[in-house]
């Protein structure tokens, strides 16, 4: 699990370096924060990719999934 989290941090850092904004539950987040929430057993977080007009990813939003 730790190796997956480290890979996710590296990926999110690369995305952030390219100008992609990261959010967790609607708040701006650092790559480590986003990975800590989303890479774990039974994670209730889902990634949503927001694309700009040119088709590039502008934001990655990790939001907690609530079962109803």
N, C-alpha and C positions, 0 to 999 in steps of 0.2 A: 504494500500500500504506500509506503514511504517513497519508493522509486516512482510510482505513478504521480504522486504529489509533486515531486521534484521536476518531472518532465512537464507537468502542467504549468508549474511556475515559470519554467524556461519558455514555454510556448506563449504564455500570457505576457511575459516581459518583452518578447520579440514583437508581439502585437502592439503593446503599448509604445514601444520604440518607433513603430510605424504610424502612431497617431490614433490608435484604437483606444477608446475610453472604456474603462471597466467599472461595473457597478455591482454591488451586492445589496439586495433588498432596497433598491432605489437610491443608495448612497454610493458616491465615488469610492473606489477601493483600489488597493495595491494588488499586484499579482499574487503575493503570498496570502493575502486575506481571501481573495476569491478562490484560490486553490484549497485553502483550509476548509472552506465551507462546502465546496463541491466534490472534492475527492476524498470520500470516506465511505465505509460500508453503510448501506441504507441511507444515502444522502437524500434529503428532501429538497435539494436544489436542482433547478433546471436552467440550462443556458439558453438564452434567446439572443440571436445574432441580428443586429440592426444594420441594414445596408443603406448606403447613400445613393444618390441619383446615378453615380457612375458605376454602381454595382460593387463597390468596395465595402468591406466591413468597417463601420464607423464606431460601433459600440458592441460590447458583449455584456449582457445583463443576466446576472444569476439571481433568480428569485425563488423563494421558498414555495414549494408546492404544498397546498393545504388540501387535505382530503375532506370531502363533505359527505 
